[in-house]
Amino acid sequence: RCPPPPQKDIQVAVMYAFVARNEAAQVQRVTAALQPVAAQYREQLAVIVQDSEADQFGEVPFADPEALPKVAILSTKEKWYALEERAADAAGVAALAEDFFANKLAPLIKSQPLTEAGTADGLTVVVGKTFEEAVVRNWQKDILLEFYAPACGQCLKFAPIYEQLAEELQSVDTVVVAKIDGTANDWPHKLFPAPSYPTLYLVPARASAKKRPKPLKYSGERTYDALRAWLQDTATHPLPEFVRKEEEPEDSGVDDELDEL
Protein backbone atom coordinates (compact mmCIF):
# COMPACT_ATOMS: atom_id res chain seq x y z
CA ARG A 1 0.00 0.00 0.00
CA CYS A 2 1.30 3.45 -0.87
CA PRO A 3 1.98 5.80 2.08
CA PRO A 4 -0.57 8.53 2.82
CA PRO A 5 0.38 12.21 2.62
CA PRO A 6 1.22 13.80 5.98
CA GLN A 7 -1.68 15.24 7.94
CA LYS A 8 -1.39 17.94 10.60
CA ASP A 9 -3.78 19.39 13.16
CA ILE A 10 -2.44 22.18 15.36
CA GLN A 11 -4.41 24.45 17.70
CA VAL A 12 -2.12 27.50 17.82
CA ALA A 13 0.54 28.84 15.51
CA VAL A 14 4.08 27.64 16.22
CA MET A 15 7.27 29.64 15.75
CA TYR A 16 10.24 27.38 15.08
CA ALA A 17 13.82 28.58 15.39
CA PHE A 18 16.11 26.12 13.64
CA VAL A 19 19.72 26.13 14.78
CA ALA A 20 22.88 24.26 13.87
CA ARG A 21 23.70 21.21 15.94
CA ASN A 22 26.40 21.68 18.59
CA GLU A 23 26.38 25.48 18.19
CA ALA A 24 25.78 26.50 21.79
CA ALA A 25 26.46 30.19 21.19
CA GLN A 26 23.94 30.24 18.33
CA VAL A 27 21.32 28.60 20.52
CA GLN A 28 21.86 31.19 23.24
CA ARG A 29 21.54 34.13 20.83
CA VAL A 30 18.38 32.77 19.22
CA THR A 31 16.80 31.89 22.56
CA ALA A 32 17.37 35.42 23.80
CA ALA A 33 15.84 36.83 20.62
CA LEU A 34 12.75 34.65 21.00
CA GLN A 35 11.94 35.47 24.62
CA PRO A 36 10.22 38.86 24.04
CA VAL A 37 8.05 37.40 21.27
CA ALA A 38 7.16 34.37 23.38
CA ALA A 39 6.05 36.66 26.19
CA GLN A 40 4.09 39.07 23.96
CA TYR A 41 2.18 36.36 22.08
CA ARG A 42 2.01 33.71 24.78
CA GLU A 43 -1.70 32.99 24.15
CA GLN A 44 -1.38 32.91 20.36
CA LEU A 45 2.02 31.45 19.61
CA ALA A 46 4.06 28.48 20.77
CA VAL A 47 7.82 29.01 20.44
CA ILE A 48 10.25 26.14 19.89
CA VAL A 49 14.01 25.96 19.32
CA GLN A 50 14.73 23.01 17.06
CA ASP A 51 17.82 21.24 15.74
CA SER A 52 18.11 21.82 11.99
CA GLU A 53 18.72 18.10 11.53
CA ALA A 54 15.22 17.31 12.82
CA ASP A 55 12.58 16.14 10.35
CA GLN A 56 10.54 19.30 10.92
CA PHE A 57 13.24 21.43 9.28
CA GLY A 58 12.91 19.51 6.03
CA GLU A 59 9.22 20.42 5.80
CA VAL A 60 9.90 24.16 5.55
CA PRO A 61 10.45 25.35 1.96
CA PHE A 62 13.20 27.84 2.77
CA ALA A 63 14.85 29.53 -0.22
CA ASP A 64 18.27 29.09 1.41
CA PRO A 65 18.08 26.33 4.03
CA GLU A 66 21.85 26.27 4.53
CA ALA A 67 21.99 29.74 6.11
CA LEU A 68 21.33 29.07 9.79
CA PRO A 69 19.71 30.00 12.06
CA LYS A 70 16.27 30.08 10.43
CA VAL A 71 12.97 31.18 11.95
CA ALA A 72 9.54 30.29 10.56
CA ILE A 73 5.93 30.15 11.75
CA LEU A 74 3.60 27.23 11.12
CA SER A 75 0.01 28.48 11.09
CA THR A 76 -3.05 26.58 12.27
CA LYS A 77 -3.92 26.20 8.58
CA GLU A 78 -0.70 24.23 8.04
CA LYS A 79 1.09 27.01 6.14
CA TRP A 80 4.68 28.13 6.71
CA TYR A 81 5.66 31.81 6.94
CA ALA A 82 9.12 33.36 7.15
CA LEU A 83 11.11 36.55 6.59
CA GLU A 84 14.30 35.12 5.16
CA GLU A 85 15.65 38.56 4.29
CA ARG A 86 15.68 39.44 8.00
CA ALA A 87 18.25 38.22 10.49
CA ALA A 88 17.19 35.80 13.22
CA ASP A 89 17.76 38.43 15.89
CA ALA A 90 15.31 40.14 18.24
CA ALA A 91 14.23 42.69 15.63
CA GLY A 92 13.84 40.12 12.86
CA VAL A 93 11.86 37.71 15.02
CA ALA A 94 9.59 40.50 16.27
CA ALA A 95 8.97 41.67 12.69
CA LEU A 96 8.06 38.14 11.63
CA ALA A 97 5.53 37.73 14.44
CA GLU A 98 4.05 41.20 13.91
CA ASP A 99 3.63 40.76 10.16
CA PHE A 100 2.24 37.25 10.61
CA PHE A 101 -0.52 38.31 12.98
CA ALA A 102 -1.25 41.36 10.80
CA ASN A 103 -1.78 39.01 7.82
CA LYS A 104 0.93 40.78 5.82
CA LEU A 105 2.85 37.65 4.83
CA ALA A 106 2.35 35.26 1.95
CA PRO A 107 2.88 31.60 2.85
CA LEU A 108 5.99 29.78 1.74
CA ILE A 109 5.20 27.28 -0.99
CA LYS A 110 6.82 23.88 -1.12
CA SER A 111 7.45 23.36 -4.79
CA GLN A 112 9.59 21.60 -7.31
CA PRO A 113 11.48 24.00 -9.60
CA LEU A 114 9.40 25.78 -12.23
CA THR A 115 11.54 24.03 -14.83
CA GLU A 116 9.75 20.79 -13.87
CA ALA A 117 6.38 22.27 -14.90
CA GLY A 118 5.13 22.05 -18.45
CA THR A 119 3.25 19.84 -20.90
CA ALA A 120 4.57 16.95 -22.98
CA ASP A 121 2.49 14.49 -25.03
CA GLY A 122 -0.66 15.98 -23.55
CA LEU A 123 0.33 15.46 -19.90
CA THR A 124 0.76 18.63 -17.85
CA VAL A 125 3.08 18.59 -14.84
CA VAL A 126 1.93 20.90 -12.05
CA VAL A 127 4.21 22.06 -9.22
CA GLY A 128 3.42 23.92 -6.03
CA LYS A 129 4.13 27.35 -7.48
CA THR A 130 1.93 26.76 -10.54
CA PHE A 131 -0.98 25.02 -8.79
CA GLU A 132 -3.09 28.13 -8.25
CA GLU A 133 -2.87 29.28 -11.86
CA ALA A 134 -2.89 25.87 -13.54
CA VAL A 135 -5.69 24.30 -11.48
CA VAL A 136 -7.63 26.60 -9.16
CA ARG A 137 -7.91 29.61 -11.50
CA ASN A 138 -8.14 27.66 -14.74
CA TRP A 139 -11.92 27.96 -14.74
CA GLN A 140 -12.59 27.58 -18.47
CA LYS A 141 -11.30 24.03 -18.79
CA ASP A 142 -12.05 20.62 -17.33
CA ILE A 143 -8.96 19.56 -15.39
CA LEU A 144 -8.20 15.95 -14.57
CA LEU A 145 -5.51 15.90 -11.89
CA GLU A 146 -3.55 13.00 -10.43
CA PHE A 147 -1.78 13.24 -7.09
CA TYR A 148 1.03 10.70 -7.11
CA ALA A 149 4.22 9.66 -5.32
CA PRO A 150 7.29 8.68 -7.38
CA ALA A 151 8.07 5.66 -5.20
CA CYS A 152 4.46 4.40 -5.09
CA GLY A 153 4.06 1.05 -6.85
CA GLN A 154 0.40 1.63 -7.63
CA CYS A 155 1.28 5.00 -9.17
CA LEU A 156 3.94 3.41 -11.38
CA LYS A 157 1.47 0.76 -12.51
CA PHE A 158 -1.14 3.38 -13.33
CA ALA A 159 1.27 5.74 -15.14
CA PRO A 160 1.05 4.16 -18.64
CA ILE A 161 -2.75 4.25 -18.51
CA TYR A 162 -2.78 7.90 -17.50
CA GLU A 163 -0.19 8.81 -20.12
CA GLN A 164 -2.28 7.05 -22.78
CA LEU A 165 -5.33 9.10 -21.79
CA ALA A 166 -3.33 12.33 -21.85
CA GLU A 167 -1.94 11.57 -25.29
CA GLU A 168 -5.38 10.75 -26.66
CA LEU A 169 -6.86 14.02 -25.40
CA GLN A 170 -3.94 16.34 -26.13
CA SER A 171 -5.72 17.86 -29.14
CA VAL A 172 -8.86 18.64 -27.11
CA ASP A 173 -8.60 22.29 -26.06
CA THR A 174 -11.26 22.08 -23.36
CA VAL A 175 -9.58 19.49 -21.13
CA VAL A 176 -6.28 19.34 -19.25
CA VAL A 177 -4.81 16.05 -18.07
CA ALA A 178 -2.34 16.84 -15.29
CA LYS A 179 -0.36 15.34 -12.44
CA ILE A 180 1.46 16.61 -9.35
CA ASP A 181 4.03 14.94 -7.11
CA GLY A 182 2.30 15.08 -3.75
CA THR A 183 5.54 14.39 -1.88
CA ALA A 184 7.42 17.39 -3.31
CA ASN A 185 4.77 20.10 -3.66
CA ASP A 186 2.17 21.98 -1.65
CA TRP A 187 -1.46 22.22 -2.67
CA PRO A 188 -4.72 23.30 -0.95
CA HIS A 189 -5.44 20.17 1.10
CA LYS A 190 -8.94 21.22 2.13
CA LEU A 191 -9.96 21.61 -1.50
CA PHE A 192 -8.18 18.44 -2.60
CA PRO A 193 -7.98 15.90 0.25
CA ALA A 194 -5.59 13.17 -0.90
CA PRO A 195 -5.66 10.35 1.68
CA SER A 196 -3.55 8.03 -0.49
CA TYR A 197 -1.62 7.85 -3.73
CA PRO A 198 -2.63 7.82 -6.47
CA THR A 199 -5.69 10.04 -6.04
CA LEU A 200 -7.55 11.51 -9.01
CA TYR A 201 -9.80 14.57 -9.15
CA LEU A 202 -11.74 16.24 -11.92
CA VAL A 203 -12.17 19.99 -11.59
CA PRO A 204 -15.11 20.72 -13.92
CA ALA A 205 -15.05 23.91 -15.97
CA ARG A 206 -17.13 26.73 -14.48
CA ALA A 207 -19.34 29.43 -15.94
CA SER A 208 -17.07 32.23 -14.71
CA ALA A 209 -13.89 32.92 -12.76
CA LYS A 210 -16.03 33.92 -9.77
CA LYS A 211 -17.36 30.39 -9.39
CA ARG A 212 -15.47 28.39 -6.78
CA PRO A 213 -13.96 25.14 -8.08
CA LYS A 214 -15.72 21.98 -6.89
CA PRO A 215 -13.36 19.04 -7.42
CA LEU A 216 -14.90 15.60 -7.93
CA LYS A 217 -12.93 12.63 -6.65
CA TYR A 218 -12.60 9.58 -8.86
CA SER A 219 -13.41 6.33 -7.07
CA GLY A 220 -13.63 3.90 -9.99
CA GLU A 221 -11.23 1.30 -11.29
CA ARG A 222 -7.81 2.44 -12.45
CA THR A 223 -8.33 1.21 -15.99
CA TYR A 224 -8.32 3.19 -19.19
CA ASP A 225 -11.92 2.37 -20.07
CA ALA A 226 -13.30 3.16 -16.63
CA LEU A 227 -11.48 6.48 -16.28
CA ARG A 228 -12.20 7.57 -19.85
CA ALA A 229 -15.91 6.78 -19.49
CA TRP A 230 -16.11 8.64 -16.16
CA LEU A 231 -14.42 11.67 -17.69
CA GLN A 232 -16.81 11.52 -20.64
CA ASP A 233 -19.83 11.52 -18.32
CA THR A 234 -18.55 14.05 -15.77
CA ALA A 235 -16.71 16.78 -17.68
CA THR A 236 -18.50 20.06 -18.35
CA HIS A 237 -17.40 20.23 -21.97
CA PRO A 238 -18.25 17.43 -24.40
CA LEU A 239 -15.38 15.13 -25.32
CA PRO A 240 -14.81 13.14 -28.51
CA GLU A 241 -17.02 10.08 -28.67
CA PHE A 242 -15.66 7.26 -26.56
CA VAL A 243 -16.13 3.62 -27.50
CA ARG A 244 -15.05 1.02 -24.98
CA LYS A 245 -12.45 -1.39 -26.21
CA GLU A 246 -14.05 -4.66 -27.20
CA GLU A 247 -12.87 -7.62 -25.22
CA GLU A 248 -10.96 -10.09 -27.30
CA PRO A 249 -12.74 -13.46 -27.60
CA GLU A 250 -11.23 -16.24 -25.59
CA ASP A 251 -9.03 -18.66 -27.49
CA SER A 252 -11.02 -21.84 -28.14
CA GLY A 253 -7.87 -23.86 -28.48
CA VAL A 254 -9.04 -25.34 -31.82
CA ASP A 255 -6.00 -24.12 -33.73
CA ASP A 256 -3.65 -25.64 -31.18
CA GLU A 257 -5.44 -28.94 -31.38
CA LEU A 258 -5.23 -28.92 -35.18
CA ASP A 259 -1.52 -28.16 -35.01
CA GLU A 260 -1.00 -31.18 -32.80
CA LEU A 261 -2.72 -33.57 -35.18
C-alpha positions, 0 to 999 in steps of 0.5 A: 500500500502506498503511504498517505500524505502527511496530515497535521492538526495544530491548535495555535501557531508555532514559531520554530527557530532552527539552529545548527547542531552543537552550536551553543552560542547560536542557541543562546543568541536565538533563545534570547531573541525569542523570549520577548516574542514568546512573552508578547504572544504567549496565548497565540504562539508556541515558540520552539528551538529546534535542531536543523537536523530534525525532520521538521526542518525539512518540511519548511520550503526555505529559499536558502536552508543552509543559512542558519539560524532560520525562523519560521511560523507554522500556522493553524492552517498548516502554512509556513511563513518566514522573513528570510531577508531578516536576520534571526535576531530580536528585531527580525523575530519581532517583525516576523511575528508582527507581520504574521498576525497582521496578515501581511505575509504570503505563505511559503510554498513547497514546490519543485522548480518551475523548470519541472512544470510544463506539458509533454504528449498531452500530460501537464506537470503541475508544481506547487508554485503553478498550482493556483494558476494551472488548477484553481484559477483555470476555470474555463477548462475541465482539469483531470488531476492525479496526485502521485508519489514517485516511489508508489508502486500503484502509481507506477502501474497506473502511469502508462494508462494515464499517459495514454489518456493524456496523449489521446486528449492532447488535441482537445482544447477544453480538457487538461490532463495533469499530475502533481508529485504530492511528496514534493509540492504543496497544494490546498489540502482542504480543497483536494484531500488526498488520503492516499496515492494515487488520487484523481480529481476532476475539476469541472469547468465553471461558468465564470472565474467567480465560481469556486472550483468543486473538485470531484474525486474519482473512485472507480477502477484504475483502468483506461476504459473506466477512467475515460468513461467517467471523464466523458460523463462528468466533464463540463465540456463534451469530449470526442465520442468514446467507445469502450475497447471490445474484449478479445474473444477467448481462445477456443484452443481449436488451432492448437489442437489442429496443429498437434494432429 
